[in-house]
Amino acid sequence: METTAKTKLDEQNKQLIKATVPILQKQGTAITKRFYQLMLSNHPELNHLFNQTNQRRGDQPIALANTVYAAAANIDQLEKIVPHVRQIAHKHRSLNVKPEQYPIVGKYLLLAMKDVLGDVASDEIIAAWEKAYGMIAQLFIDMEQQLYEEAEAQTGGWTGFRNFKVIQKIKESDVITSFYLQPEDSLAIPDFFPGQYITLKAEIPEEPYTHLRQYSLSTSPNKDHYRISVKREAGDAKTPNGKVSNFLHESVNEGSVLPLTAPAGDFFLNRNDNRPIVLLSGGVGITPMMSMLETVIHTQPNRKVVFIHAAKSGNYHAFKDRVNTISKQHANVSSYTLYSQPENEHLCDVNGYISYNWLHSVLPTTNASFYFCGPKGFMQTTLLILKQLHVDDADIHYEVFGPAADMSAS
């Protein structure tokens, strides 16, 4: 399938694409589920790229459906989806997605449309979508090429995977453990923007495929090492235990070697802003917030910081001592904790969940930069509260762990 910048859509094709938007809204997830079935059965080697847990839960098909829908709705103004494309392009660069894989995706996406939509997917509609896909794919390819070049051009930068040795393994809570990582070749490593992540390749014995996972860097940039802090994902009736998180907790120790890609991501601290900053996290969402906090106290020592963390209880609270120490040593930093199931209500500031009234009471101002990360419910509530507080959209920044989700849902 053609994926060149020369691919153009005439007005008739654009109208055909737009006409499919209602169909995609209704059938988009069914189409993308079928797409993954077709593509991975014919190209099983691509299983190395995809998170199998997200496949089982349906998160990945939903994320792809949302992207396809957004592209169809804006086919005559693709610049409107550039921010969304950039976010995905960072993930693709981190996963080492290559231009030659895009025609494969296009082929099976069109076949899935035919399978699910039947006669509705006329030859004329499929032909229009083939051209549209060529345009969309080229947008991704061009942006990802730029990101590959930027990653390699940095001092200490690289593309592909590079081996890192675990130099320390530290338990941060009952469910979160930190891994300190240094390059096996002892050469320089590039800086990163606080809030970015790396991709780790796990080669688990007896697993038919390698597993790729993206983990936020949980410390400030330094010339010596990276740190990731991983939550052990326990399964439930619908989802098995997390393969990679349990492998890291149980089988990876000091001296182990892990292949990593260079830091990536478009969610990161704006160090040119000197206004107050509010860092809000839930659970393992504390990891990028720690990177931001550690960076601010070193590079912007006078910047007002409000650090808020929500956890199940003290046993689940990672970095508690470190944040308390920072708060005591830096007068510009104030910190608060919320526990939904505290062992002792005196060990936290709030026994329960984040609320409008409580957040309003502790904020010095709403003219601040807000960053938040955590479970979907926590993030939806936080976003709603910030809207109620009339925080400017430009000051609201958040990271979704896993495939992109609709944060506007209630």
NUMARLUM-790571 format. One record per atom (N, C-alpha, C, CB): x, y, z. Coordinates in steps of 0.05 Angstrom, whole numbers, plus 5000, padded with zeros to 4 digits. Glycine has a CB too. Example, Ala and Ser with C-alpha at 12.3 -4.5 7.8 and 13.67 -1.06 7.14 Angstrom:
# residues 2
526448865156/524649105156/526449345156/522649115181/525749555142/527349795143/525850015157/528249885114/
This chain:
# residues 410
501749765000/500050005000/501750255000/498150005024/500950444984/502550694982/502350865007/501650854957/504650955016/504651145039/506651365033/505450995066/506051525013/507951745005/506552005008/508851704976/508152215010/507152485014/505552574989/509452685020/505852434966/504552514942/501552434942/505952384918/500852254961/498052164962/496252404968/497651944984/494252454952/492352684956/489552584954/492952904935/487752724968/484952664967/483452884953/483852614995/481752814933/480153024921/477653064939/479252944892/476053254931/473753334948/471753104951/472353574937/471352954929/469552724930/470452514950/469252594902/473052454950/474152254969/473952364998/477052194963/474452625002/474152735029/471352705039/474953025029/469352755021/466552725030/465852435036/464652835008/466952255021/466551965027/467651895054/467751795005/470051995060/471351935086/469652055109/474152045087/468752305105/467152425126/464552285131/466652725120/463452175109/460852025111/461151775127/459851955083/463551675130/463951425146/464251475175/466451275136/464351735184/464751795212/462651675230/464852105216/460051705223/457951575240/458351275242/455251645230/459151145220/459650855220/461950785239/460150755191/464050945237/466350895254/465650925284/468751075247/463951125290/463151165317/461650915328/461351415319/460150795310/458550565319/460150305317/456150535301/461850265296/463150015291/466250025294/462449925263/467250255302/470150295302/471650085318/470850565312/470750025342/472149825359/471949545347/470949825387/469649475336/469349215323/471249185299/466449165313/471549405284/473449405261/476249365271/473149665245/477049515291/479849495300/480449235314/480549735318/478549125328/478948855339/479448655317/476548765356/477848665296/478148485273/480848535260/475848515253/481648795258/484248865246/486548725261/484549165247/486548735287/488748615302/488648305298/488448685332/486348195297/486147895293/487347825266/483147805294/486647975245/487647915218/490647965216/486248085198/491548195226/494348265223/496148075239/494848555231/495448025264/497247865281/497247575273/496547905310/495047475262/495047195253/496747165227/492147105247/496947375211/498547355186/501347455190/497147515165/501847625211/504447725217/505047685247/504748025209/505347435256/505647385285/508147525297/505847095291/510047595279/512447725290/511848005302/514547765267/509548115294/508748375305/507748355334/506648505287/507248115343/506548075371/508748185390/506047785378/511148205380/513348315396/512848615402/516048285381/511248745385/510849035389/508549095408/510349155362/506548915410/504048985423/503848875451/501748895406/502649035469/502148955496/499748755496/501449205514/500348505502/498248305500/496048335520/499448025503/496648455543/494548515563/492548715552/495748605590/493648925540/491849125528/490249015505/493449365518/491348815491/489848685470/487448535482/491648485455/487948385504/485848225516/483648405528/486948045538/484448625540/482448795553/480948965532/483848975573/482048985508/480749155488/481649435487/477849145491/483649505504/484549785505/485849875479/486549815528/487449695467/488849775443/486949815419/490949565436/484949635415/483049685394/481549945397/481149445392/480750005422/479250255427/481050495421/478350265456/483550485429/485350705423/485750745393/488150655436/486050525378/486350545349/483750655337/487050275337/481450565346/478950655336/478650965340/476550515349/479451055364/479351345369/481051505350/480151405398/483451395343/485251535325/484151535297/487951395325/483051305288/481851295261/479451485259/480951005255/477851495280/475451675280/476351965278/473851625305/478452035294/479352315294/480452395267/481552355316/481852205254/482952265227/480752295207/484852035218/478752125209/476452145190/474952405193/474551905193/474552485218/473052725224/474552985215/472352745254/477152965213/478753195206/480453155181/480753265229/479352995162/480852915139/481753155121/479352715123/480153365122/480953595106/482553805122/478453735094/483053745147/484653925164/486253745183/482854125180/488053575172/489453395189/491253535209/491153205171/491853785205/493553935224/492153935252/494154215214/489553905253/488153915278/488853675296/485153925273/489653455283/490253215299/493253185304/489152965286/494853385296/497753365299/498553315328/499053615289/497353455348/498153395376/497653105384/496553575395/495452985375/494852705381/496852525366/491952635372/497452595341/499452445325/502152455339/499552545296/502952695348/505552715361/505752545386/506053015369/503652535402/503652355426/504052065418/501052395441/502651975398/502851695389/505651655376/500651625369/506551855361/509151825347/511451785368/509752075330/511251925390/513251885412/513151585421/512652075436/510751485424/510551205433/511651015411/507651125439/511051075386/512050915364/515050925362/510851005337/516251155365/519151175365/520351015387/520051475366/519151035411/520150885434/519850585430/518650965459/517950495414/517550215408/519050115383/514550155405/520450305370/521950235345/520150155322/523850015351/517850285320/516050245297/517550355272/513350385301/517350205250/518850265226/516950345203/520650035217/517850505184/516050575161/514950345146/517650755142/516550125143/515649895127/513349745141/517949715123/512749805166/510549675179/507849805173/511049665209/507950055164/505450195159/503750075136/506050485152/504949985114/503349855093/501949605104/505049785069/503249465122/501949225134/499449305149/503949075152/499749515166/497449605181/495249695163/498349845199/495849845141/493849935123/492349705109/495050115102/493849505101/492549275087/490449145104/494749075079/491149095129/489248945146/487049125158/490748805168/487649385160/485449565169/483249575148/486649845174/484049585122/482049585101/480549315099/483349655074/481949095102/480648835102/478748815125/482748615104/479448925149/477648915172/475149075167/479149015197/475449305154/473149475147/471149315129/473949735132/472249175109/470649015092/469148795107/472248895069/470648655125/469548435140/467248525158/471648305157/467648745172/465648835192/463348985179/467049015213/463949155159/461849325148/460349195124/463049585139/461548985113/460248845091/459749025067/457648735100/457249015057/456549165033/456749475037/453749095024/456649565062/456849845067/459549955058/456449905097/461649785061/464349865052/464649805022/466549705068/463549985006/463549954977/466449984967/461750164964/466849904943/469549934931/470350224931/469549814902/468450404926/468950684925/469950794953/466550844916/468650704974/469350785001/472150675009/467250695022/472550415002/475150295009/477450434994/475149995002/476950504968/478950644953/479550914965/478050684923/477551054974/477951314987/479551285013/475251454993/478851075028/480251025053/483250945049/478850815069/483750805027/486450725021/488150975016/486650544996/487051175002/488551424997/488751575024/487051594976/486651585040/486751725065/488751605084/483951725079/488851335084/490751205102/493651275093/490450905101/494151295067/496751375057/497551645068/496851375027/495751835069/496352105079/496952085109/494052295074/495251945124/495451935153/498051785160/493051785166/498651565146/501151415152/503551585147/501251165134/503551745125/505851915119/506252125141/505552045092/504052225152/504252415174/505752295198/501452505183/505052045204/506451905226/509351855219/505051645232/509851755195/512551675187/514451925188/512551565158/513452145178/515152385178/515752485206/513752615162/513752475223/514152575251/515952385266/511452595265/515652125262/517251925276/520151945266/516151645271/520551995240/523352025230/524752255244/523352065200/523252475248/524452705262/525152625291/522452935262/523452475304/523952385331/526352195333/521552255344/526652015314/528951835313/531551995311/528751635290/531452195293/533852355288/534552515313/533452545264/532552625327/533052785351/534152605373/530452915361/533152355376/534152175397/537052105392/532451925397/537852065367/540551985361/542552215362/540651855334/541552455357/543252695356/544152795383/541952915341/542752715404/543452815431/546152695440/541252735451/547452835458/549852725470/549152465485/551252935489/550352255477/549751995490/547251865478/549352025519/546051985457/543551885446/543951625430/542252095430/541751495425/541851245409/539051195398/542851005426/538951015377/536450905367/536550605371/536050985338/534250485370/534050195376/534450145405/536250045360/535249905412/535549825440/538449835449/534349545445/538849915474/541549925486/541349785513/542450225489/543349625519/543349475544/544049645568/545149235542/542349615589/542849755614/543049545637/540749965620/544849595656/545149405678/543749525703/548149365684/542349345717/541049425742/543249455764/538849215751/543649695774/545649745794/544449755822/547150005788/541849805824/540449805850/537549725845/540650075864/536449575864/533649495864/532549565892/533249195857/530749755894/529849845920/526749835922/530750145925/525749715943/522949695948/521949965958/522249465968/519950085945/518950345952/516350325968/518450515928/514850105964/512350055978/511649765975/509950235967/509349675985/508549395982/508249315953/505949345997/507849505935/507249425907/509149555887/504449495900/510749745896/512449895877/515449855884/511750195877/517049785864/519949755867/521349915846/520649455865/523550045855/525250205836/527650055826/526150465850/528350105801/530649985788/532450205778/529749785765/534950215787/536850415779/538450285756/538650505803/538750425734/539850305710/542150475698/537650285689/544350335693/546650465680/547350315654/549150465699/548350465634/548950335608/551150125611/549650535587/550749895600/552749685601/555349765588/551749425589/555249945568/557650025554/559150245568/556950115526/558050345591/559250555607/559650825593/562050465617/558350855570/558451105555/556351305566/558151065525/556351545555/554451755564/551551675558/555152025552/549851785574/546951755569/545752035565/545551595592/543752065549/542552335544/540852425567/540952335518/540552685570/538652795588/535852735578/538953105592/533852785594/531052755586/529452975598/529952475593/526953005589/525153205601/523653065624/523253315580/523553185647/522153065670/519253005663/522353245695/518452755665/515852665657/515952465634/514152895649/518252445621/518452255598/518851965608/520852335580/518851785589/518951495596/521051365578/516251365592/521751115585/523350945568/521650695561/526050865582/522450555540/521250295535/523350075542/520450265505/522349885557/523949655566/523149405551/523749615598/525049255542/524448995529/525048765548/526148965503/522948615554/523248395573/523248135557/520948395594/525347985561/525547715549/525147515570/528347675534/522647415573/521747245595/521946955586/518947315604/523346795602/523646505595/520946375590/525046365617/520846215569/518546055561/516246225549/517445915584/516646495546/514746655532/515346655502/514746955543/513346615485/513946595456/514846865444/511546495442/514047085456/514747345446/516147515467/512247495435/517747705458/518747905477/516448095484/521248065465/516848235507/514748415516/515948695519/513548325543/514648895508/515549175510/513649325529/515549315482/514849465548/513349625567/514549905570/513049485594/512950105572/513850375576/513550465605/512350575557/515750555617/515750635645/516750925648/517350445662/515351085663/516251355668/518951355683/514151515683/520651545676/523151585692/522351735717/525251745675/523251635740/522251725766/524251895781/521351495783/526351985769/528252165782/528952385763/530852005791/530352585773/531052815756/533252725737/531953055773/533552865714/535752795695/538452815709/535652985671/540152625703/542952635713/544752485693/543152505742/547252515696/549152405677/549952115683/551652575676/548852005704/549851755714/547951515709/550351775743/545351555713/543551325711/540751415706/543651155738/539051215699/536151255698/534851095721/534951165670/532451175728/530951025748/528050995739/531051165776/527050745740/524250695736/523150575762/523750515711/520650625767/519350515791/516850375783/518750745813/516750115786/514849945773/512849825794/516149715758/510249845788/508249725804/507849435796/505549885803/507849255816/507148975810/504148965805/508048785834/503448885780/500648885773/499448615779/500348945743/497648615799/496248365807/493848335789/495348375837/493248085781/491048035763/488448015778/491547775749/486247975763/483647935775/482147735758/482048205776/479547715761/477947515747/478147545716/475047525756/478547795707/478647855679/481447875667/477148105673/483347945684/486048005675/488147845691/486648305676/489947705678/492047555692/494047755704/493447355674/495847645721/497947805732/499547935710/499847635750/500548175715/502248315695/504748155690/502848595704/505148075665/507547905659/510148045664/507447815630/510348295654/512948435657/513348545685/513048665637/511348655697/511748765724/512448545744/509248915733/511248315742/511948095760/514647985754/509747875759/515347975728/518047885720/520148065732/518247875689/519748325730/521648515741/521948485772/520848805734/519648465785/519748445814/520948185824/516848465826/520447965809/521247705819/523947605808/519147505812/524547675783/526847555770/529047745762/525847415745/528547995763/530648185755/531948305781/529548415738/534548275783/536048365807/538448525799/536848115823/539848625819/542348775814/544248605797/543648865840/545248715776/546948565757/545448475732/548148335771/542748465733/541248385710/541548595688/538248345717/541248515663/541548695640/538848715626/543748605620/537948965621/535349015607/535849205583/533349145627/534749135560/534949305536/532849535539/534449145510/533749785533/532050015535/532250175509/532850195559/530150325503/530250535482/530650805496/527750535464/531550995481/532051265492/529451395502/533451445470/529751575521/527351705533/525651845511/528151915553/523051835516/521051935497/518652045512/520151725476/516852185497/514352275509/514052575507/514252195537/511452655503/510852945501/509553055526/509052985477/509452895547/508452995573/510853045590/506452795587/511553305595/513853365611/513753645622/516453335594/515353695642/515453945657/516354175639/517253925681/514954395640/515754645627/517554805646/513354815618/520154795641/522054925659/522355225654/524754785658/520855325634/520955615629/518655755643/520655655599/517055605657/514855725673/515655745702/512155545670/515555985713/516356025741/513956055760/518156265743/511556035749/509156045767/509055805785/506656075750/507355815805/506955575822/506255325805/504755615843/507155095815/506554845801/505154655821/509154715790/503054525811/501554335827/501854055815/498554415829/502953875830/503453595821/501553415835/506453515825/499753285821/497753115833/498052825822/494853215828/498152635839/498552355830/496852165846/501452275831/496151935833/494851715846/496351465840/491851695836/496851305861/498251045857/500951075844/496550865841/501450905824/504050915811/504351155793/504450655794/502251315790/502451565775/504351765788/499751685773/505351695812/507251865826/509951875811/507651765855/510451685794/513151655782/514051905766/513351415765/512451995746/513352235732/513252485750/511652285708/511552485770/511452715788/513952735805/508952695807/515152505812/517652515827/519852635810/518452225837/519952565785/521952675767/521652975765/521652555738/519153075764/518653365762/519453495789/515753415756/518653375811/519253495837/522253515841/518053335860/523653295836/526553295840/527953505822/527753015834/526853545798/527953745779/527454025789/526853695751/525054085797/524354355806/526054445829/521354365813/526454275849/527954355873/530954415866/527754155895/531954285844/534754335837/535054565817/535854085824/533154595799/533454795778/531755045782/532754675751/529655035798/527955265804/527355275834/525255245788/529455315850/529155285879/527255485892/531855325891/526355685878/524555885890/521655845879/525456165883/521255655862/518555605851/516755465871/518755445825/514455575875/512555455894/511455195883/510155655899/511554985900/510754715892/508654615912/513154525890/506454515901/504454365917/504454075907/501554495916/505153885924/505353605916/503253445930/508253495923/501453325915/499053185926/499152895916/496453325918/498952705934/498952425926/496752275939/501652295932/495352115924/493151945933/493951645931/490551995918/493551495952/494251205952/492151055968/497151165964/492250795967/490350635982/490950656012/490550335973/493450646019/494250676047/497250726048/493550416063/498350766072/501150816075/502950586064/501850856104/501950346065/503550116055/503850126025/502249856063/502050266012/502050285983/503350555973/499250265972/504250715991/505250985985/508250975980/504551176008/508951005955/511851015948/512951295952/512250925918/515451315958/516951565961/515951745983/516951705935/514551636002/513451806023/515551946039/511651636042/517651796047/519751926063/521352126047/521751706073/521752076022/523252266005/521752526002/523852135977/519152505997/517552745993/517352906020/514652675984/517052766042/517052896068/519653046073/516452696091/521852916066/524553046070/524753296053/526752856063/523853276028/523953516010/522253736022/523053435982/519853676031/518053876042/519354016066/515453746050/520753866083/521953986106/524454156099/522853766126/525854076079/528354216072/527954446053/530254016059/525554456040/525054666020/522454816027/524954545991/522755056036/520455216045/518355266023/521355476056/519255245998/517455295975/515755045968/519055375951/516154825982/514754575975/512854505998/516754335970/510354455991/508454356011/507254095999/506154556016/506753896016/505853636007/503453536023/508153426008/501753386010/499353276023/498852996013/496853456016/497652836031/497052556024/494152496029/498852356040/492952326011/490252236014/490251936013/488352355992/489051806033/488951506033/486051426033/490351396058/485351246014/482551156012/481950946033/482051045984/483950796042/483550586062/485850596082/483350296050/486150816098/488450846115/488450646138/488551126126/490850556146/491050386170/490750556195/493850236171/491550816192/491351006214/490751276202/493951006232/488351386208/487551636195/489351866201/484751706203/491051846222/492852066229/495352066211/493652036258/495751856195/498051846178/497651976151/498851556173/495352096146/494852236121/493352496126/493252056101/493252656106/491752916109/488852886104/492953116090/488152686086/485352646079/484752346080/484652756052/482652276094/481651996095/479451976074/480651906123/480251906049/478251896028/479551976001/475952066034/477952115985/478752175958/478952475953/476752045938/480252545932/480552825925/477752945919/482452865901/477353195928/474753325923/475253615916/472953295949/473153745905/473254025898/473854195923/470654115885/472354155944/472654335968/475354305980/470454255989/476354055982/479054025995/481254145977/479553726000/481154085951/483254185934/483254495934/482954075905/480854605932/480654895933/481855015958/477654985930/481554865981/482554976006/485554966009/481354806029/486954795994/489854775997/491454915975/490754485998/490054995954/491555125931/492055425938/489855105905/494555515935/495155795939/493955975918/498155835941/493655855894/492556005871/491755805849/494656215860/489955885831/489355725808/490955825784/486355725802/492356045787/494156145766/496855995769/494656455768/496755735762/498955555765/498955355743/498855415793/501155205742/501354985722/500654725736/504154975709/498754575726/497754325739/498654085722/494754335742/499853895735/500653645723/499453415740/503853615721/498253215726/497152995742/497252735727/494253055750/497352515742/497652255731/496652045751/500652195722/495351845742/494351635760/492251465747/493151765785/490751305762/488651135751/486551305737/487350965773/485151185719/483251345702/481151495719/481851155683/480051355739/478051495756/479151735770/476951295776/481551705781/482851935794/483352165775/485651845806/484152095750/484752305731/482252445721/486252185707/480052295717/477552415708/476552605730/475452195702/476652515755/475752685777/477452945779/475852535804/480052905777/481953135779/481353335756/484853045778/481053235732/480553405709/477953555713/480353245683/475853425723/473253555728/473553775749/471153355737/475053725770/475453925791/476954165780/476953805815/479054115765/480554345753/478854515735/483054235738/477054385720/475154535703/473354705721/473554345685/472354585743/470554735761/472054965775/469454545783/474654935778/476255155789/477055365768/478755035802/476155315743/476655505721/479655535715/475455775727/481055315718/483855305710/484055325680/485355055721/485755485669/486055515641/486855245628/488155735634/485655175605/486354925592/489354905586/484754905566/490555125580/493455125574/495155055598/494355385563/494055065622/495455005646/494954725657/494855205668/493354565642/492654295651/494154095634/489554245648/495853935647/497553735633/497253465647/500553825633/496753255631/496452995644/497552775626/493552935651/498152555638/499252315624/497452075629/502152255633/496751945608/495151695610/497051465607/492851685589/497251285627/498851045624/497350845607/499650925652/498650735586/497350545569/496250695544/495050395583/494550545528/493450675504/491750915511/491750475489/491651105493/490151355497/487351305505/490251535473/486351455525/483551415534/482051675532/483551305563/479351655533/477751895533/477451995561/474951835521/478852225567/478852325594/476352495600/481352495598/474652545580/472352705584/470052545595/471452845559/470352275595/468152095604/467752135634/468751805598/465352105643/464752135671/464551875685/462252305676/
